[in-house]
Amino acid sequence: MNKTEFILIKQSYGLVVNDFVNHCHVSSQSVVDWRAEKYKVPQKVIDWLDKLSFFEQKVAGIADSMVTEAKNKPLEFSKPNIAILIYPDDKVFWEFNPDMSFVPAKTHAIFMARLARDIKNYYDSSIVIFDKKSYLKWLGDKEDSQGLRSAWAGEQVR
């Protein structure tokens, strides 16, 4: 991975030095050195960036599926409203999405904003920032799930 590729990926995913420190267990000086091409980007960092890329492709696939579904609706079809949920920080994001702990919350938010942009001709979407306190009050004694978080988010835009 050369300097330009590293910088473009880092910027595209909204990554900062601390993201590399926290996720790849490297020093902040190492990140500076890679950017300056003093040292090669190690494989473990490339593997992490590849995981983020795979997640980005997954989100793009979701957008493609949503657009295809909307295109197959009858002409009198009106745009459905959907809520796209993002999280305020890594701690809350990972608490409610432990299988996504490799994704910084801000990178997830960037991908969700791209999703909203990609589907805008077929869906009216609103980005909703997850509010843990409000959600838990709304949830009551029900067990948390992605579906319930989506339902909560939908209610926030009505």
C-alpha positions as CSV (number, residue, x, y, z in Angstrom):
1,M,0.0,0.0,0.0
2,N,1.6,3.3,-1.1
3,K,1.3,6.7,0.6
4,T,-1.5,7.9,-1.7
5,E,-3.6,4.8,-1.2
6,F,-3.2,4.9,2.5
7,I,-4.2,8.6,2.7
8,L,-7.2,8.2,0.5
9,I,-8.5,5.2,2.4
10,K,-7.9,6.9,5.7
11,Q,-9.8,10.0,4.6
12,S,-12.5,8.1,2.8
13,Y,-13.3,6.1,6.0
14,G,-13.0,9.1,8.3
15,L,-10.1,7.5,10.2
16,V,-7.8,9.4,12.5
17,V,-4.5,8.3,14.1
18,N,-6.3,7.0,17.3
19,D,-8.4,4.6,15.2
20,F,-5.2,2.9,14.1
21,V,-3.8,3.0,17.6
22,N,-7.0,1.5,19.1
23,H,-7.9,-1.1,16.4
24,C,-4.4,-2.2,15.2
25,H,-2.5,-1.7,18.5
26,V,0.2,0.4,16.9
27,S,1.8,3.7,18.0
28,S,0.7,7.1,16.7
29,Q,4.2,7.6,15.4
30,S,3.8,4.5,13.2
31,V,0.8,6.0,11.5
32,V,2.8,9.2,10.8
33,D,5.7,7.1,9.5
34,W,3.4,5.2,7.1
35,R,1.9,8.4,5.8
36,A,5.5,9.7,5.1
37,E,6.4,6.3,3.5
38,K,9.2,5.9,6.1
39,Y,7.9,2.4,6.7
40,K,5.5,0.0,4.9
41,V,2.0,-0.3,6.3
42,P,2.0,-3.7,8.2
43,Q,-0.2,-6.5,7.0
44,K,-2.4,-6.4,10.2
45,V,-3.4,-2.8,9.3
46,I,-4.0,-3.7,5.7
47,D,-6.2,-6.6,6.9
48,W,-8.2,-4.2,9.1
49,L,-8.7,-1.8,6.2
50,D,-9.8,-4.7,4.1
51,K,-12.4,-5.6,6.7
52,L,-13.7,-2.0,6.6
53,S,-13.7,-2.2,2.8
54,F,-15.7,-5.4,2.9
55,F,-18.2,-3.8,5.3
56,E,-18.5,-0.8,2.9
57,Q,-19.2,-3.2,0.0
58,K,-21.9,-4.9,2.1
59,V,-23.6,-1.5,2.7
60,A,-23.3,-0.7,-1.0
61,G,-25.0,-4.1,-1.7
62,I,-27.8,-3.2,0.6
63,A,-28.3,0.0,-1.2
64,D,-28.3,-1.8,-4.6
65,S,-30.9,-4.2,-3.3
66,M,-33.1,-1.5,-2.0
67,V,-33.0,0.4,-5.3
68,T,-33.7,-2.8,-7.3
69,E,-36.7,-3.5,-5.0
70,A,-38.0,0.1,-5.4
71,K,-37.6,-0.1,-9.2
72,N,-39.7,-3.2,-9.3
73,K,-42.7,-1.5,-7.6
74,P,-45.6,-0.3,-9.6
75,L,-45.4,3.3,-11.1
76,E,-47.9,4.6,-8.5
77,F,-45.5,3.6,-5.8
78,S,-44.6,6.4,-3.5
79,K,-41.3,6.7,-1.8
80,P,-41.3,5.0,1.6
81,N,-39.8,6.7,4.6
82,I,-36.9,5.0,6.3
83,A,-34.8,5.9,9.3
84,I,-31.1,5.2,9.1
85,L,-29.5,4.8,12.5
86,I,-26.1,6.0,13.4
87,Y,-24.4,6.0,16.8
88,P,-22.8,8.9,18.8
89,D,-19.5,7.2,19.6
90,D,-17.6,4.0,19.5
91,K,-18.6,2.9,23.0
92,V,-22.3,3.0,22.3
93,F,-22.0,1.6,18.8
94,W,-20.0,-1.4,19.9
95,E,-22.2,-2.0,23.0
96,F,-25.2,-2.4,20.7
97,N,-23.3,-4.0,17.8
98,P,-20.6,-6.1,19.3
99,D,-20.0,-8.0,16.0
100,M,-19.0,-4.6,14.5
101,S,-16.3,-3.7,17.0
102,F,-13.8,-3.4,14.1
103,V,-15.7,-0.4,12.7
104,P,-15.3,3.0,14.3
105,A,-18.7,4.7,14.8
106,K,-17.8,7.6,12.6
107,T,-16.9,5.3,9.8
108,H,-20.2,3.5,10.2
109,A,-21.9,7.0,10.1
110,I,-20.1,7.8,6.8
111,F,-21.2,4.5,5.3
112,M,-24.8,5.2,6.4
113,A,-24.7,8.7,4.9
114,R,-23.5,7.2,1.7
115,L,-26.4,4.7,1.9
116,A,-28.9,7.5,2.3
117,R,-27.4,9.3,-0.7
118,D,-27.5,6.1,-2.8
119,I,-31.1,5.5,-2.2
120,K,-32.4,9.1,-2.2
121,N,-34.2,8.7,-5.6
122,Y,-36.3,5.8,-4.3
123,Y,-36.6,6.4,-0.5
124,D,-37.1,9.3,1.8
125,S,-34.6,8.7,4.5
126,S,-33.7,10.4,7.7
127,I,-30.5,9.8,9.6
128,V,-31.2,9.3,13.3
129,I,-28.5,9.5,16.0
130,F,-29.0,6.7,18.5
131,D,-29.9,8.0,22.0
132,K,-29.2,5.2,24.4
133,K,-31.2,6.7,27.3
134,S,-34.3,7.4,25.1
135,Y,-34.0,4.0,23.4
136,L,-33.8,2.1,26.7
137,K,-36.8,3.9,28.1
138,W,-38.7,3.2,24.9
139,L,-37.6,-0.5,25.0
140,G,-38.9,-1.1,28.5
141,D,-38.6,-4.8,29.4
142,K,-38.2,-6.0,25.8
143,E,-35.0,-7.6,24.8
144,D,-32.8,-5.4,22.5
145,S,-32.6,-6.3,18.8
146,Q,-31.6,-4.6,15.6
147,G,-35.2,-4.7,14.6
148,L,-36.3,-2.9,17.7
149,R,-33.6,-0.3,17.3
150,S,-34.9,0.3,13.7
151,A,-38.4,0.6,15.0
152,W,-37.3,3.1,17.6
153,A,-35.4,5.1,15.0
154,G,-38.5,5.1,12.7
155,E,-40.5,6.6,15.5
156,Q,-38.0,9.4,16.0
157,V,-38.7,10.8,12.5
158,R,-42.5,10.7,12.6
